[in-house]
Amino acid sequence: MEYGPEHAELYDLVFRSRGKNFEEEARGLVEAVRSRFPGAASLLDVACGTGAHMETFTELFDHVEGLEYAPAMRETATRRLPGVPVHAGDMRDFDLGRTFDAVTCMGNAVGELGSHAELKSAIAAMAAHLVPGGVLVVEPWYFPDTFIDGYVGAHLHREEGRAITRMTHSTRQGDKSRLEVRFLVADSSGFRSFSEVLHSSLFTREEYSQAFEDAGCTVEFVPGFRLADGRPNSPGLFVGVRK
């Protein structure tokens, strides 16, 4: 699944208005990295999206690069961060020809992988881009025992001359989830609407941990980030260190 231009246009605005603080999250990620690798000076953000986390990373690391599969999201990140390399690539098999002190993969992006074999390939590719002792931080999608079948979400953002409604409906389909997202936008030109469907794998905590271990990393599962009202973004964060 790749977000289209309409979703990329609204992504930051909607998530910020829901209480997501990209800058605070980025600083938390830097703390997680440097508590394990104090001298970390370079970072690769996999599935970097619009570059919202990278904007803060560039202030705190000497060298930052991004990797993004969806063209619309990648173009947004490139406009936001001129001079910062944002590569087109698939997390399952990318090779940038260099290593980094840290690699991050946020936004539940690994959930979009279709199988445990693909998860292992992606974690292995990320770990291969770490120096020995480098730190890998991955934000998972929900586990089978934490996913809420039939969950409905809704959010309204209002600003001068525009209102945006984002509604979601989640269902479980075997070992995967189906998340339908519908937007309704009203402005001076009238109404427009669009929708997208994301199919995500409900990997177990053990499958994530095994993927880290198979990639030659230690692994910890630590608390993740929350929105302003206290709701969690995800079950937590997997933090690995390359041996």
MIVEXFI-242464 format. One record per residue: residue number from 1; x, y, z of N, C-alpha, C in turn. Coordinates in steps of 0.001 Angstrom, whole numbers, plus 500000, padded with zeros to 6 digits. Layout:
N
(r NUM,(X,Y,Z),(X,Y,Z),(X,Y,Z))
...
END
This chain:
243
(r 1,(500849,498803,500000),(500000,500000,500000),(500880,501240,500000))
(r 2,(500568,502195,499118),(501274,503463,499146),(500261,504601,499174))
(r 3,(500516,505590,500047),(499626,506726,500142),(499706,507556,498863))
(r 4,(498543,508018,498398),(498490,508841,497208),(498687,510314,497533))
(r 5,(498682,511187,496486),(498945,512615,496681),(497975,513297,497641))
(r 6,(496691,512927,497594),(495725,513579,498485),(496017,513257,499942))
(r 7,(496338,511997,500226),(496650,511595,501594),(497960,512236,502048))
(r 8,(498952,512266,501168),(500238,512878,501521),(500069,514353,501860))
(r 9,(499178,515037,501133),(498934,516460,501376),(498409,516706,502785))
(r 10,(497555,515811,503287),(496887,516018,504568),(497540,515274,505736))
(r 11,(498488,514416,505453),(499031,513490,506459),(499511,514210,507722))
(r 12,(500444,515137,507584),(500992,515826,508760),(499921,516613,509490))
(r 13,(499131,517363,508740),(498110,518216,509332),(497138,517413,510183))
(r 14,(496638,516314,509648),(495654,515516,510364),(496262,514861,511596))
(r 15,(497455,514283,511452),(498052,513610,512603),(498452,514597,513697))
(r 16,(498933,515768,513315),(499248,516773,514334),(497986,517208,515068))
(r 17,(496899,517385,514331),(495668,517824,514983),(495059,516730,515862))
(r 18,(495446,515468,515633),(495020,514367,516500),(495870,514288,517773))
(r 19,(496955,515076,517817),(497789,515096,519010),(499135,514427,518849))
(r 20,(499527,514139,517610),(500832,513531,517376),(501887,514632,517322))
(r 21,(502976,514458,518071),(504048,515446,518112),(505298,514825,517486))
(r 22,(505522,515105,516213),(506641,514503,515493),(507983,514908,516095))
(r 23,(508099,516174,516516),(509359,516655,517069),(509684,515950,518380))
(r 24,(508695,515817,519242),(508904,515144,520520),(509250,513673,520311))
(r 25,(508571,513033,519371),(508881,511633,519069),(510315,511492,518561))
(r 26,(510724,512388,517656),(512079,512315,517107),(513114,512460,518221))
(r 27,(512882,513365,519146),(513823,513530,520261),(513841,512286,521134))
(r 28,(512682,511655,521314),(512634,510409,522073),(513402,509302,521386))
(r 29,(513340,509264,520066),(514097,508267,519307),(515599,508519,519424))
(r 30,(515985,509783,519371),(517401,510121,519527),(517899,509680,520898))
(r 31,(517076,509887,521915),(517452,509459,523265),(517610,507941,523330))
(r 32,(516689,507216,522690),(516770,505753,522675),(518046,505290,521979))
(r 33,(518418,505975,520908),(519635,505616,520176),(520875,505937,520993))
(r 34,(520956,507155,521500),(522200,507587,522142),(522387,506998,523536))
(r 35,(521323,506500,524134),(521502,505787,525405),(522195,504448,525182))
(r 36,(522161,503959,523943),(522801,502692,523598),(524065,502883,522756))
(r 37,(524158,504027,522088),(525313,504344,521242),(525551,505850,521376))
(r 38,(526243,506276,522432),(526380,507708,522720),(526964,508536,521585))
(r 39,(527820,507952,520778),(528461,508714,519722),(527736,508706,518394))
(r 40,(526500,508201,518352),(525766,508095,517090),(525670,509446,516392))
(r 41,(526121,509500,515128),(526143,510757,514387),(525427,510682,513043))
(r 42,(525029,509473,512616),(524343,509326,511328),(523099,508475,511514))
(r 43,(522064,508773,510721),(520781,508073,510876),(520104,507913,509527))
(r 44,(519507,506755,509333),(518660,506467,508179),(517244,506252,508675))
(r 45,(516285,506987,508107),(514880,506837,508470),(514183,506073,507347))
(r 46,(513833,504811,507612),(513179,503940,506632),(511673,504164,506704))
(r 47,(511021,504234,505550),(509603,504603,505478),(509424,505973,506115))
(r 48,(510224,506922,505647),(510296,508245,506280),(509068,509099,506018))
(r 49,(508187,508672,505123),(506950,509413,504887),(507215,510824,504399))
(r 50,(506579,511793,505032),(506696,513199,504635),(507947,513864,505176))
(r 51,(508750,513121,505934),(509972,513689,506505),(509762,514437,507796))
(r 52,(508605,514256,508446),(508299,515020,509649),(509263,514711,510793))
(r 53,(509629,513430,510986),(510633,513099,512003),(512025,513554,511566))
(r 54,(512314,513420,510282),(513643,513751,509777),(513981,515223,509976))
(r 55,(512981,516075,509982),(513220,517504,510169),(513953,517750,511480))
(r 56,(513564,517020,512525),(514251,517134,513817),(515559,516348,513812))
(r 57,(515563,515185,513172),(516805,514399,513101),(517949,515222,512502))
(r 58,(517646,516032,511481),(518708,516802,510828),(519321,517829,511762))
(r 59,(518614,518208,512812),(519149,519149,513795),(520037,518450,514826))
(r 60,(519886,517129,514946),(520538,516398,516038),(521576,515391,515579))
(r 61,(521655,515131,514268),(522660,514220,513710),(523460,514949,512641))
(r 62,(524704,514539,512459),(525547,515149,511438),(525099,514780,510030))
(r 63,(524557,513565,509885),(524160,513088,508562),(522864,512292,508672))
(r 64,(521894,512634,507846),(520577,511979,507858),(520171,511677,506425))
(r 65,(519617,510485,506222),(519031,510118,504936),(517687,509446,505194))
(r 66,(516863,509406,504159),(515563,508757,504258),(515361,507755,503136))
(r 67,(514442,506828,503359),(514024,505853,502345),(512510,505822,502365))
(r 68,(511890,505956,501194),(510426,505970,501133),(509943,505323,499849))
(r 69,(508955,504438,499969),(508408,503686,498840),(507394,504506,498045))
(r 70,(506524,505257,498736),(505419,505960,498080),(505907,507267,497450))
(r 71,(505750,507436,496137),(506253,508648,495478),(505701,509946,496063))
(r 72,(504413,509988,496382),(503811,511225,496885),(504402,511619,498231))
(r 73,(504622,510640,499099),(505214,510924,500400),(506678,511337,500226))
(r 74,(507383,510634,499339),(508796,510940,499098),(508962,512350,498538))
(r 75,(508087,512754,497637),(508168,514096,497066),(507928,515155,498131))
(r 76,(507021,514875,499058),(506764,515817,500152),(507996,515952,501032))
(r 77,(508638,514828,501355),(509849,514864,502183),(510970,515616,501480))
(r 78,(511117,515415,500181),(512179,516082,499428),(511974,517589,499398))
(r 79,(510722,518022,499222),(510432,519464,499254),(510697,520042,500631))
(r 80,(510380,519285,501661),(510538,519763,503028),(512011,519888,503425))
(r 81,(512852,518958,502910),(514242,518869,503350),(515191,518920,502154))
(r 82,(515296,520069,501509),(516201,520164,500361),(517637,519869,500786))
(r 83,(518310,519073,499991),(519686,518719,500307),(519833,517455,501121))
(r 84,(518733,516943,501680),(518765,515690,502434),(518396,514546,501488))
(r 85,(519235,513528,501351),(518900,512423,500434),(517659,511656,500909))
(r 86,(516668,511559,500048),(515479,510750,500313),(515369,509751,499161))
(r 87,(515733,508514,499430),(515842,507497,498396),(514504,506821,498121))
(r 88,(514273,506476,496877),(513168,505596,496514),(513620,504169,496790))
(r 89,(512793,503398,497499),(513206,502036,497771),(512193,501263,498575))
(r 90,(512339,499959,498539),(511478,499004,499229),(512241,498472,500436))
(r 91,(511673,498574,501607),(512395,498182,502817),(512789,496707,502824))
(r 92,(512174,495909,501975),(512473,494478,501974),(513816,494139,501343))
(r 93,(514321,494998,500461),(515524,494601,499723),(516390,495782,499300))
(r 94,(516374,496879,500033),(517141,498042,499619),(518621,497900,499974))
(r 95,(519456,498620,499242),(520896,498637,499498),(521421,500014,499113))
(r 96,(521771,500827,500098),(522246,502184,499851),(523765,502272,499744))
(r 97,(524445,501152,499939),(525886,501142,499763),(526675,501788,500878))
(r 98,(526066,501989,502042),(526769,502552,503188),(526052,502128,504476))
(r 99,(526681,502392,505605),(526080,502069,506897),(525868,503339,507713))
(r 100,(525035,503188,508756),(524663,504307,509614),(524801,503880,511075))
(r 101,(524880,504865,511948),(524921,504581,513384),(523542,504199,513914))
(r 102,(522500,504648,513242),(521135,504354,513670),(520228,504222,512464))
(r 103,(519231,503355,512587),(518170,503214,511585),(516844,503214,512329))
(r 104,(515890,504001,511850),(514554,504031,512431),(513528,503646,511381))
(r 105,(512409,503091,511833),(511293,502751,510946),(510013,502928,511752))
(r 106,(509364,504060,511556),(508217,504432,512381),(506905,504339,511598))
(r 107,(505832,504778,512259),(504534,504843,511603),(503895,503500,511319))
(r 108,(504293,502453,512040),(503724,501112,511851),(503952,500581,510442))
(r 109,(504961,501135,509737),(505156,500796,508323),(505459,499322,508109))
(r 110,(506136,498674,509060),(506467,497257,508875),(505218,496389,508846))
(r 111,(504117,496887,509364),(502875,496129,509307),(502388,495902,507890))
(r 112,(502824,496753,506952),(502393,496609,505562),(503041,495426,504862))
(r 113,(504046,494816,505492),(504690,493644,504905),(503721,492466,504934))
(r 114,(503788,491649,503889),(502756,490649,503699),(502944,489321,504400))
(r 115,(504154,489048,504916),(504405,487747,505530),(505560,487858,506509))
(r 116,(505707,486810,507336),(506828,486784,508268),(508149,486760,507510))
(r 117,(508190,486089,506371),(509411,486066,505571),(509779,487473,505100))
(r 118,(508791,488267,504711),(509059,489643,504293),(509512,490487,505481))
(r 119,(508931,490253,506651),(509363,490973,507857),(510836,490683,508140))
(r 120,(511212,489410,508060),(512605,489031,508299),(513525,489694,507272))
(r 121,(513099,489744,506020),(513914,490372,504979),(514094,491864,505252))
(r 122,(513026,492520,505669),(513100,493962,505924),(513994,494276,507122))
(r 123,(513825,493533,508208),(514662,493771,509387),(516122,493473,509059))
(r 124,(516359,492425,508263),(517724,492096,507856),(518328,493216,507010))
(r 125,(517544,493788,506094),(518042,494875,505252),(518369,496106,506090))
(r 126,(517528,496409,507061),(517798,497555,507938),(519053,497312,508769))
(r 127,(519151,496115,509353),(520312,495796,510185),(521600,495825,509385))
(r 128,(521531,495438,508109),(522713,495443,507250),(523226,496859,507001))
(r 129,(522393,497859,507251),(522802,499249,507077),(523297,499871,508385))
(r 130,(523516,499059,509407),(524042,499541,510690),(525518,499195,510833))
(r 131,(526250,500099,511452),(527605,499766,511883),(527492,498809,513071))
(r 132,(528541,498046,513391),(528516,497236,514618),(528248,498141,515831))
(r 133,(527294,497742,516652),(526890,498569,517779),(525825,499586,517443))
(r 134,(525463,499664,516139),(524426,500592,515718),(523055,500178,516224))
(r 135,(522137,501123,516261),(520831,500924,516898),(519710,500961,515855))
(r 136,(518823,499968,515924),(517652,499876,515058),(516394,500012,515905))
(r 137,(515529,500989,515563),(514263,501203,516270),(513119,501018,515287))
(r 138,(512206,500111,515613),(511075,499796,514735),(509772,499913,515526))
(r 139,(508824,500657,514971),(507489,500770,515573),(506564,499773,514882))
(r 140,(506081,498765,515593),(505262,497729,514954),(503806,498149,514786))
(r 141,(503100,497404,513960),(501638,497462,513930),(501151,496614,515105))
(r 142,(499853,496561,515303),(499324,495855,516471),(499559,494356,516385))
(r 143,(499668,493727,517546),(499819,492287,517646),(498431,491639,517565))
(r 144,(498357,490338,517307),(497048,489682,517254),(496216,489868,518527))
(r 145,(496890,489932,519684),(496146,490046,520943),(495887,491485,521372))
(r 146,(496379,492475,520606),(496099,493871,520955),(495246,494577,519903))
(r 147,(495048,493947,518743),(494218,494538,517701),(492745,494443,518086))
(r 148,(491994,495519,517873),(490560,495560,518212),(489751,495404,516929))
(r 149,(489135,494260,516762),(488338,493974,515572),(487080,494839,515584))
(r 150,(486810,495520,514461),(485625,496360,514351),(485816,497767,514894))
(r 151,(487042,498151,515204),(487287,499469,515802),(486937,500583,514820))
(r 152,(486290,501621,515332),(485906,502789,514547),(486596,504015,515135))
(r 153,(487251,504774,514276),(487883,506016,514703),(487350,507185,513893))
(r 154,(487331,508378,514501),(486859,509562,513795),(487558,510790,514358))
(r 155,(487844,511723,513454),(488538,512940,513867),(488131,514076,512942))
(r 156,(487925,515260,513527),(487584,516457,512762),(488633,517530,513006))
(r 157,(489193,518043,511925),(490117,519178,512011),(489467,520370,511328))
(r 158,(489455,521512,512049),(488882,522729,511472),(489922,523830,511482))
(r 159,(489968,524584,510402),(490844,525743,510307),(490128,526784,509461))
(r 160,(490706,527959,509322),(490064,529017,508569),(489794,528572,507136))
(r 161,(488519,528475,506769),(488127,528169,505405),(488164,526709,505019))
(r 162,(488434,525816,505975),(488505,524401,505617),(488199,523521,506819))
(r 163,(487524,522402,506553),(487268,521378,507573),(487615,520025,506964))
(r 164,(488260,519171,507767),(488700,517851,507302),(488228,516801,508291))
(r 165,(487479,515827,507794),(487058,514696,508614),(487806,513449,508160))
(r 166,(488364,512738,509129),(489039,511463,508850),(488340,510388,509674))
(r 167,(487827,509373,509004),(487149,508269,509686),(487826,506962,509307))
(r 168,(487893,506037,510263),(488519,504744,510003),(487639,503613,510516))
(r 169,(487769,502466,509856),(487090,501249,510302),(488062,500097,510127))
(r 170,(488308,499350,511204),(489289,498262,511194),(488610,496923,511420))
(r 171,(488990,495938,510635),(488474,494581,510831),(489629,493594,510729))
(r 172,(489447,492461,511350),(490457,491402,511281),(490072,490407,510199))
(r 173,(491045,490028,509393),(490839,489033,508336),(491953,488002,508457))
(r 174,(491721,486994,509278),(492733,485975,509525),(493902,486558,510290))
(r 175,(495111,486452,509733),(496296,486986,510399),(496638,488391,509909))
(r 176,(495650,489066,509280),(495853,490432,508809),(494699,491330,509282))
(r 177,(494952,492622,509192),(493897,493589,509478),(493591,494381,508217))
(r 178,(492361,494817,508111),(491945,495687,507011),(491517,497008,507615))
(r 179,(492230,498067,507273),(491931,499402,507781),(491486,500280,506623))
(r 180,(490220,500687,506641),(489712,501608,505628),(489713,503013,506198))
(r 181,(490292,503942,505451),(490374,505341,505866),(489595,506181,504867))
(r 182,(488653,506987,505372),(487873,507859,504495),(488039,509307,504932))
(r 183,(488298,510173,503955),(488437,511602,504198),(487302,512353,503528))
(r 184,(486804,513364,504205),(485869,514319,503615),(486432,515712,503894))
(r 185,(486668,516454,502825),(487260,517785,502940),(486257,518803,502406))
(r 186,(485995,519854,503198),(485112,520942,502773),(485906,522244,502793))
(r 187,(485855,522971,501670),(486489,524284,501615),(485668,525194,500711))
(r 188,(486217,526326,500316),(485441,527301,499550),(484982,526771,498198))
(r 189,(485654,525726,497707),(485277,525169,496406),(484188,524111,496527))
(r 190,(483872,523687,497762),(482853,522666,497968),(483412,521477,498737))
(r 191,(482928,520286,498395),(483330,519060,499077),(484172,518178,498141))
(r 192,(485081,517457,498725),(485762,516370,498020),(486021,515259,499028))
(r 193,(486038,514050,498545),(486254,512912,499428),(487150,511894,498730))
(r 194,(487835,511113,499528),(488639,510018,498997),(488845,508999,500099))
(r 195,(489213,507806,499720),(489421,506745,500706),(490596,505877,500280))
(r 196,(491192,505203,501248),(492280,504265,501014),(492094,503079,501946))
(r 197,(492573,501923,501523),(492469,500710,502330),(493869,500153,502554))
(r 198,(494196,499886,503806),(495494,499324,504163),(495289,497923,504723))
(r 199,(495992,496965,504173),(495989,495603,504698),(497319,495379,505421))
(r 200,(497269,495155,506714),(498476,495033,507527),(498536,493668,508193))
(r 201,(499744,493148,508330),(499943,491842,508968),(499954,491993,510490))
(r 202,(499276,491080,511154),(499248,491054,512619),(500353,490114,513106))
(r 203,(501606,490572,512963),(502729,489768,513433),(502708,489697,514959))
(r 204,(503190,488598,515496),(503275,488474,516950),(504527,489170,517458))
(r 205,(504528,489440,518739),(505715,490029,519356),(506915,489109,519169))
(r 206,(506681,487808,519256),(507767,486840,519098),(508328,486844,517674))
(r 207,(507464,487057,516675),(507934,487108,515290),(508832,488319,515058))
(r 208,(508458,489461,515638),(509319,490633,515533),(510670,490364,516193))
(r 209,(510640,489849,517410),(511881,489601,518140),(512777,488624,517393))
(r 210,(512171,487579,516820),(512945,486594,516087),(513604,487218,514858))
(r 211,(512894,488129,514199),(513455,488794,513025),(514687,489611,513396))
(r 212,(514641,490282,514540),(515802,491041,515016),(516964,490094,515305))
(r 213,(516671,489012,516002),(517733,488075,516375),(518351,487424,515142))
(r 214,(517514,487066,514171),(518024,486460,512938),(518892,487437,512157))
(r 215,(518650,488740,512338),(519427,489771,511644),(520698,490140,512396))
(r 216,(520982,489430,513485),(522211,489683,514236),(522124,490832,515208))
(r 217,(520926,491082,515719),(520730,492173,516677),(520184,491650,518004))
(r 218,(520578,492285,519082),(519863,492098,520332),(518513,492799,520170))
(r 219,(517569,492561,521047),(516270,493213,520907),(515626,493436,522269))
(r 220,(515057,494615,522434),(514243,494962,523597),(512895,495477,523089))
(r 221,(511857,495265,523884),(510554,495845,523574),(510255,496869,524659))
(r 222,(510109,498136,524272),(509975,499228,525240),(508685,500003,524957))
(r 223,(508214,500789,525932),(507002,501591,525706),(507178,502547,524534))
(r 224,(506091,502774,523826),(506127,503649,522662),(505610,505034,522972))
(r 225,(505254,505774,521926),(504789,507147,522066),(503265,507198,522138))
(r 226,(502781,508295,522690),(501337,508492,522837),(500920,509815,522227))
(r 227,(499651,509902,521856),(499087,511151,521388),(498833,512068,522585))
(r 228,(498463,513302,522306),(498301,514287,523374),(497255,513874,524403))
(r 229,(496238,513109,523983),(495194,512693,524920),(495520,511380,525634))
(r 230,(496723,510854,525407),(497148,509642,526106),(496986,508362,525334))
(r 231,(496314,508405,524184),(496147,507189,523383),(497481,506762,522789))
(r 232,(497751,505446,522760),(499030,504987,522200),(499030,505021,520681))
(r 233,(500209,505287,520112),(500391,505196,518659),(500485,503758,518195))
(r 234,(500974,502895,519082),(501275,501510,518718),(501474,500720,520003))
(r 235,(501679,499406,519909),(501923,498630,521132),(503202,499017,521853))
(r 236,(504183,499601,521148),(505465,499942,521751),(506520,500072,520668))
(r 237,(507784,499926,521044),(508901,500025,520106),(509848,498853,520307))
(r 238,(510319,498282,519206),(511394,497305,519263),(512716,498048,519048))
(r 239,(513639,497855,519970),(514949,498510,519886),(516014,497435,519859))
(r 240,(516803,497412,518796),(517860,496419,518646),(519219,497061,518503))
(r 241,(520248,496331,518873),(521630,496781,518701),(522350,495706,517879))
(r 242,(522996,496141,516794),(523692,495171,515960),(524959,494657,516660))
(r 243,(525096,493354,516697),(526234,492734,517376),(527506,492919,516553))
END
